[in-house]
Amino acid sequence: MDTFIQQIINGLVLGSMYALVALGYTMVYGVLNLINFAHGDVLMVGAMVGVTILKILETAAPDLPGIVKLCIAILGAIPVCVIVNVVIERVAYRRLRNAPRLAPLITAIGVSILLQTFAMMIWGRSPIPFPQVMPAEPFEIAGALISPTQVMLLVLAAVAMLGLVLLVERTRMGRAMRATAENPRVAGLMGVDANKVIVMTFAIGAALAAVAGVMWGANYSSAQFAMGFVPGLKAFSAAVLGGIGNIYGAMVGGILLGLIESLGAGYIGDLTGGFLGSHYQDIFAFIVLIIVLTLRPSGIMGERVADRA
């Protein structure tokens, strides 16, 4: 039971990060019907900026509490990621809105490679260790352990997801986003600035990816120029699992994928008689993804590109 609870905690932590990134994928798809495959590398930019800020703070203000340092790193990473994502939308995607679907897809892959190359030029090829700013002593819950960094991650993820839901459901900008997703041409006739809405969508997705990137680096104590590819791929899978274009689906898909992956890592050895080790944990996640999409192609909660504004 201790092992089961531990794997549940690990899965919630991992799934929260997947959900934050998956929201960026699903929001952009909901408004533009575009898969931004460079979004995982925005997470990488957030992690690299975060570790840079933390190293500066370790020298300039060593007496600051760890949680304050981590919050400063997140607040510093958010505007950088927002600028990067907005520039990507303006330079790479805007002229391709009416192009065949394959053109934006290939462009997104190219942008991803460019971001990795620029990051390698700035920060180097070797992994950068994240400073240990939070207390190392874990909390105990029913025999399982959870670190202060993971507690902070879960709280930030919950606050960010709740804030996004309130933004989309309760604000004027949220109504404009839903109207643009429903019918951009009609929304424009009603006074909605589609370009502004699309830029805001990219900005919000980048902010969530920045939070996920800094917390990913803090949780795993490392950051590298190529670190965004696998989390980005899994977050996209989580968005598809939950129902691409569905905000609630992205959250559910992210959490579920994290739980499946964590439980698979904990029990795959027992289930296969020792034939497979924990490093094969991705098998479970993607087997479940294939099964769900085979039985329900629109995802668990259904594809919902837009709600009526």
C-alpha positions in Angstrom: 0.0 0.0 0.0 2.9 2.4 0.7 4.2 1.8 -2.7 0.8 2.3 -4.3 0.3 5.6 -2.5 3.8 6.7 -3.5 3.2 5.9 -7.1 -0.1 7.9 -7.0 1.7 10.9 -5.6 4.4 10.6 -8.2 1.7 10.3 -10.9 -0.1 13.4 -9.7 3.1 15.4 -9.8 4.0 14.2 -13.2 0.5 14.5 -14.5 0.2 18.1 -13.3 3.2 19.0 -15.4 1.8 17.2 -18.4 -1.6 18.9 -17.9 0.0 22.4 -17.8 1.7 21.8 -21.2 -1.3 20.0 -22.7 -3.4 23.1 -22.0 -1.1 25.0 -24.4 -1.6 22.5 -27.1 -5.3 22.2 -26.7 -5.9 26.0 -26.5 -4.0 26.7 -29.7 -5.8 23.9 -31.5 -9.1 25.1 -30.2 -8.6 28.5 -31.7 -6.5 27.8 -34.8 -6.9 24.1 -35.4 -3.1 24.1 -35.3 -0.7 21.7 -33.5 2.2 23.7 -32.2 4.8 21.0 -31.9 7.3 23.7 -30.7 5.4 24.0 -27.5 7.5 21.5 -25.7 10.6 23.5 -26.4 8.9 26.6 -24.8 8.9 24.4 -21.6 12.6 23.9 -22.2 13.2 27.7 -22.5 11.3 28.2 -19.2 13.5 25.7 -17.5 16.7 27.2 -18.8 15.7 30.7 -17.9 14.6 29.5 -14.5 17.9 27.8 -13.7 19.8 30.9 -14.9 17.8 33.1 -12.6 18.3 30.7 -9.7 22.1 30.6 -10.2 22.1 34.4 -10.1 20.0 34.5 -7.0 22.3 32.0 -5.3 25.1 34.4 -5.7 23.3 37.8 -5.3 20.8 36.9 -2.6 21.8 33.6 -0.9 19.7 34.4 2.2 16.3 34.5 0.4 14.0 31.7 1.3 14.0 28.9 -1.3 10.3 29.3 -2.1 10.8 33.0 -2.9 13.7 32.2 -5.2 11.7 29.6 -7.0 8.8 32.1 -7.4 11.2 34.7 -8.8 12.5 32.2 -11.2 9.0 31.4 -12.4 8.1 35.1 -12.7 11.2 35.7 -14.7 10.7 32.7 -17.0 7.0 33.6 -17.8 7.7 36.8 -19.8 10.6 35.2 -21.7 8.4 32.3 -22.7 5.5 34.5 -23.6 7.8 36.6 -25.9 9.2 33.5 -27.5 5.8 32.0 -28.2 4.3 35.3 -29.5 7.2 35.8 -31.8 6.7 32.2 -33.0 3.1 32.9 -33.8 3.8 36.2 -35.5 6.8 35.0 -37.6 6.1 31.3 -38.3 2.3 30.7 -38.0 0.4 33.8 -38.9 1.0 33.7 -42.6 0.1 30.0 -42.7 -3.4 30.2 -41.2 -5.0 29.5 -44.5 -2.3 27.2 -45.9 -2.7 23.4 -46.2 -2.4 21.6 -42.8 1.0 20.1 -43.6 2.7 23.5 -43.9 2.1 24.6 -40.3 3.0 21.2 -39.1 6.4 21.1 -40.9 7.0 24.7 -39.8 6.3 23.8 -36.1 8.9 21.0 -36.3 11.4 23.5 -37.8 10.7 26.0 -35.1 11.3 23.3 -32.5 14.7 22.5 -34.0 15.6 26.2 -34.1 14.7 26.7 -30.4 16.8 23.7 -29.4 19.7 25.0 -31.5 19.5 28.5 -30.0 19.3 27.0 -26.5 22.4 24.8 -27.2 24.3 27.9 -28.4 23.3 29.9 -25.3 23.5 27.4 -22.5 25.6 24.6 -24.0 25.1 20.9 -24.7 25.6 19.5 -21.2 22.8 19.3 -18.6 22.7 22.1 -16.1 22.1 21.1 -12.5 19.2 23.0 -10.8 20.2 24.6 -7.5 18.6 22.9 -4.5 16.7 25.9 -3.2 13.8 24.1 -1.5 14.2 22.0 1.7 15.2 18.4 1.0 13.4 16.9 3.9 10.2 15.3 2.5 6.7 15.1 4.1 5.3 11.7 4.9 1.7 10.9 3.9 0.4 7.4 4.8 3.9 6.0 4.5 4.7 7.7 1.2 7.0 10.7 0.8 6.5 14.0 -1.1 9.0 16.7 -1.3 8.3 20.4 -0.6 9.1 21.1 -4.3 6.4 18.6 -5.4 3.9 20.1 -3.0 4.6 23.6 -4.5 4.3 22.1 -8.0 0.9 20.6 -7.2 -0.3 23.9 -5.7 0.9 26.0 -8.6 -0.6 23.6 -11.1 -4.0 23.6 -9.4 -4.0 27.4 -9.1 -2.9 27.8 -12.8 -5.6 25.5 -14.0 -8.3 27.1 -11.9 -7.2 30.5 -13.1 -7.4 29.4 -16.7 -10.9 28.0 -16.3 -12.1 31.2 -14.7 -10.4 33.2 -17.5 -12.1 31.2 -20.2 -15.5 30.9 -18.6 -15.9 34.2 -16.8 -14.0 37.0 -18.6 -14.6 39.0 -21.7 -11.3 37.7 -23.2 -12.5 34.2 -22.5 -15.7 34.8 -24.4 -13.7 36.3 -27.2 -11.5 33.2 -27.3 -14.5 30.9 -27.4 -16.2 33.0 -30.1 -13.1 32.9 -32.2 -12.8 29.2 -31.9 -16.5 28.8 -32.8 -16.3 30.9 -36.0 -13.5 33.4 -36.5 -15.3 35.2 -39.4 -18.5 35.8 -37.4 -16.5 36.7 -34.3 -14.7 39.4 -36.4 -18.1 40.8 -37.6 -19.1 41.1 -33.9 -16.1 43.2 -33.1 -13.7 40.5 -31.9 -10.1 41.1 -32.9 -9.0 37.6 -33.9 -5.3 38.5 -34.0 -5.4 39.7 -30.4 -7.2 36.6 -29.3 -4.8 34.3 -31.0 -1.8 36.2 -29.5 -3.3 36.0 -26.1 -3.9 32.3 -26.5 -0.2 31.7 -27.4 0.8 33.9 -24.4 -1.3 32.0 -21.9 -0.1 28.7 -23.2 3.5 29.9 -22.9 3.0 31.1 -19.3 1.7 27.7 -18.3 4.6 26.0 -20.1 7.0 28.3 -18.2 5.6 27.3 -14.9 5.8 23.6 -15.9 9.4 24.1 -17.2 10.8 25.6 -14.0 9.0 23.1 -11.8 10.2 20.2 -14.1 13.8 21.3 -13.7 13.4 21.8 -9.9 11.7 18.4 -9.5 14.3 16.5 -11.6 17.2 18.8 -10.6 18.4 19.2 -14.2 17.8 21.2 -17.4 19.1 20.6 -20.9 18.5 22.1 -24.4 16.7 19.0 -25.6 14.6 18.3 -22.5 11.4 19.6 -24.0 10.9 17.0 -26.7 9.7 14.1 -24.6 7.5 16.1 -22.2 6.0 17.9 -25.2 5.2 14.7 -27.0 3.6 13.2 -23.9 1.7 16.4 -23.2 0.3 16.3 -26.7 -0.6 12.7 -26.2 -2.4 13.8 -23.0 -4.3 16.5 -24.9 -5.4 13.9 -27.4 -6.2 11.4 -24.7 -8.5 13.9 -22.9 -10.0 15.3 -26.2 -8.0 17.8 -28.2 -9.5 21.3 -28.0 -11.2 20.5 -24.7 -9.6 22.4 -21.8 -11.0 20.0 -19.2 -10.0 17.1 -21.3 -6.4 18.4 -21.3 -6.4 18.5 -17.5 -7.9 15.0 -17.2 -5.7 13.6 -19.9 -2.5 15.0 -18.3 -3.3 13.7 -14.8 -4.4 10.3 -16.2 -1.3 9.9 -18.3 0.9 10.8 -15.3 -0.8 8.3 -13.1 -0.7 5.5 -15.8 3.0 6.2 -16.3 3.9 6.2 -12.6 1.9 3.1 -11.8 3.4 1.4 -14.8 6.9 2.2 -13.6 6.0 0.8 -10.2 4.5 -2.4 -11.2 5.7 -3.2 -14.7 8.4 -5.5 -13.3 5.9 -7.6 -11.3 3.4 -7.7 -14.1 6.0 -9.0 -16.6 7.8 -11.3 -14.3 10.9 -9.1 -14.3 11.1 -9.1 -18.1 10.6 -5.4 -18.3 12.0 -2.7 -16.0 10.7 0.7 -14.8 12.5 2.4 -17.8 9.7 0.8 -20.0 7.1 2.8 -18.3 6.1 4.6 -21.5 4.7 1.4 -22.8 1.7 1.5 -20.5 0.9 5.1 -21.2 0.9 4.7 -24.9 -0.9 1.4 -24.9 -3.7 3.0 -22.9 -3.6 6.0 -25.3 -4.0 3.6 -28.3 -6.8 1.7 -26.7 -8.7 4.8 -25.7 -8.4 6.4 -29.1 -9.4 3.1 -30.8 -12.6 2.9 -28.7 -13.2 6.6 -28.6 -11.3 8.6 -31.3 -12.5 12.0 -29.9 -10.8 11.3 -26.5 -12.1 10.6 -23.1 -14.1 13.9 -22.7 -14.7 14.3 -26.4 -13.2 16.8 -28.8 -14.7 20.2 -28.2 -13.0 22.8 -30.3 -15.3 25.5 -28.9 -18.1 26.3 -26.6 -20.7 28.8 -27.7 -19.9 32.2 -26.3 
